[in-house]
Amino acid sequence: MNILVTAGPTREPIDPVRFLSNRSSGKMGYELAAAFAHAGHSVLLVSGPTALDVPDRVDFLPVETAAEMHTAVAHHLGRMAIAVFAAAVADYTPATVAAEKIKKSGDSLTLELVRTPDLLGSARSPLGFTGTLVGFAAETGPPAAQAREKLTRKQCDLVIANDVSKPGFGFDSDANEVILVYPDHTEELPPASKHNLAHLLVDTILELHQRLKT
Ligand code: CTP
């Protein structure tokens, strides 16, 4: 099957030397891409900048900004059976990018930011994706309610949610503790390394895909 995975942060340029970004390491998305490929699937990994090696047998499409990630996803989504949106996409980008390095002047500086496209939120409509749609929800605090709201709003089949404020889990760590939020129930998984968790999640997503198809 063809499977799309988005991963990593995006970088939104402010001027030629500065950008806005976030703490995503990309590890969870890369582990998922590797585990899908290990299970014999054809994987396209669309990734923002990370320090990670591209997993073996995975097609790799590097991007920088949310807009570039959106263009890449829109171009490839139509041929995918499953799409997993693990990227930490910037929600806002500078309204203008300064052509020259911004010089200090005055005691404060105000940047105007504008919304970026919501990739996961546009998968069903307007992009018309009919395959199995999986999102992530990284929250500070108990994630279930917010994950369920995202599941509904973005018309996902599954949202994988975690509390990134828990010490030892989340953004830059090697471990994660997640809950699986489905339209009709929620399931808590025990803490695990991102590597082991990815294999479990891949089995879960493949089973879900089979169930939804029949
Ligand atoms: N996502 C996306 N494109 C965006 C923002 C988010 O594809 N511009 C995806 C993420 O990859 C993730 C899911 O949407 O799978 C939830 O991301 P999150 O940042 O938690 O949700 P938001 O819609 O940005 O909601 P909020 O800012 O209100 O938490």
Residues whose N, C-alpha, C, O or C-beta is under 5 A from the ligand:
A	BS01	CTP	F85 A86 A87 A88 V89 A90 D91 T116 P117 D118 L119 L120 G135 F136 A137 A138
